[in-house]
Amino acid sequence: MTISAPIPDLRYCASIDPRLAAFIDALPKAELHLHIDGALPWDQMRRIDPSLPERPHVWDPDYRFPSFEAFLRLCDQYCVPWLTSLDRCASSVEAMVRTCAAQNVRYVETSIDLGAAMRMGAPADVMAAMRDGASRVPGVTTRLFMGISRDALSRLGPAVLGVLDIPDLDGIDLHGVEPMPIEPWIEDLWARARRQGKATKAHAGEFGPAASVREVVEKLHVTRVEHGARSIEDPEVVELLRDRKVILDMCPISNLKLQVVPSLSRHPIAALHRAGVICTLNTDDPLDFGSTLREEYALLVTEMGLERKDLIAIAANGFHAALLSDSEKSHLIGEVERVGASMLA
């Protein structure tokens, strides 16, 4: 008889077999789709502002955001009063990476929206503060991205075009509302980023259709798509992703809360994984969704029909995608496979 017991911060599963919880905790993991302005430390925020509730109402597992605009308004409600200084930025990144480390995460990629960065000061100073905060957590390698919205040039001005000169920048990520067009300046900036050795990503296939995924792959030549859930709607796009080895950094709880999918059981990550598309598992905005990476992994089994061997493969995918040397990747992937095999045995 299976004895069920909760794991910490359990919100989307009623209970989890403790053996599955132990399996998930033992696996070395990567977190590749994490917005610092959506992962602020709620406990620190409450110490500064005791009027805040014990936990946000949006953490209720039954809560759904009525629109993406409502989600953005909530992000501003939390982010603008909190991210007001470089010290706050550094402490937020430190807290975020420590939360990841507590879940046996060894590698993190996080982004901050350029507009949020500019509210705190010079983007280069903000990125340096993020680097400082991340460096305070041993055992986790952190890479830093600047999120640039599709309308950033018109809203923020020429500063957008200078982001590639930021010393601590590891890459750029296309943010913003997907129906907005990819303008020529975006294509140019993404091409220049790659020429300068920076990594490039793009959000697509979340609120936009499968065609939006094809667009960022073919126009921006990215091999990392954030979300990409709606790729499943077009078999030709699925084939494109598989053939070009494009990686989807997926976030099931985020997609549920934002009504990209009607239920976790109907999330396409399992189908895409079985179709040979490289998928990673991430939390996106844990402040806004009340999500943890532990629970994201558990839901792959309890709600989406995957097996523990699939969890091993998806955890390994995270290190395959990482901005690390070949030897570092090989070491971490080997550890995932050894730990996974031992736990299965």
Steps between C-alpha positions, in 0.01 A plus 500: 500500500636843400522749784449855377662798669537863401830656399576863596289772339255248357213688333408330174514137615287377788783264599805329354643156558804572723711275277424726204582804714835344595570418135434860393707648781796274419513601134739786420293756312523817293258794506516673161187715480484721807420871511656682794214752491265201536703321767527764769536376861154530655631450855743790461230714345269435798774595747532835325123543459306314775172602336555236232297179553663179618488381142367650175146403405625399154678202659163332546522197268153575363583861414536585130618831359218642286748640246868552434446870566367419849811292560724790390315737733562266793869476407524879510310511830762276660808601305488881485486563880761232574769527230602853592874467558805300402516351851140378470583354159805313632315365804209388283727308267681344796169387654379365167818298439495368859145376444622323187799350685266361768334298220833356381523744209859534381453741210271802461418733212308809606391814320391847603284717281694798363227742612520368859879528489488860376275599792784407735778676312748423226432150361871413530489578874186291540659204323809534721273495808331186371839338447600596855183352648534174307867465598403483868350153449765227467442196285270669247614646168282793395472659154338841456268611218343833416135474402417730210136552404387514140404866547806592710656734244190720483449496879855516633695667221851441365624348828352176371759481224787534748418199719763282334772721648405399857803310639307252718244413231488137388211532255174661397143373504207631295209594727169672439159434350539244221261655245741796477717468189869419503637826366830528307686644800425180693638280222813716487551499878462123525746447214752738660461323833598166348796655320618631837469157660181574694222246534160582350151384597145602415159460663256348253222245479348609830221733391603499137430200276748240376586741219652735759749227591591448136545876467757536778689191384515611136527880548708524815680165455457413868551147622335576835128577513342599831171310534417380148198313636285572196757342267298182544221652288706465179678170420730684260618732779559198725707346221693827459582510870609138504712524185675821603541383861324810630454489877169593663537638852152405622304605810179296549366673812548840336309379194220374723469821702502717187245271328732401216385145579166400655655250741835349588393165360465667160835677507701408186840446663454122509395483133786726392751300704377174346518658154872559548491875576756601764301633797621642830291562812486835679286725721489832306359734772473317834401820684191532281406132481611353834692235308814303588720292274444200729128513433544563126695171481246314712216612275672349196429163660178559693314704236675464164568130470879504487720250682807541716729416209347800319585720799862390468501592130338841560740581784791407271352725229538794738877451512517428128352849446722670760761759415783285630809337355465157343685344792274670756190388312630146472574486872154624602312285250701200617404578859132524407514164326692330782271635772191419295612144428587445866161629616315289242689192616 
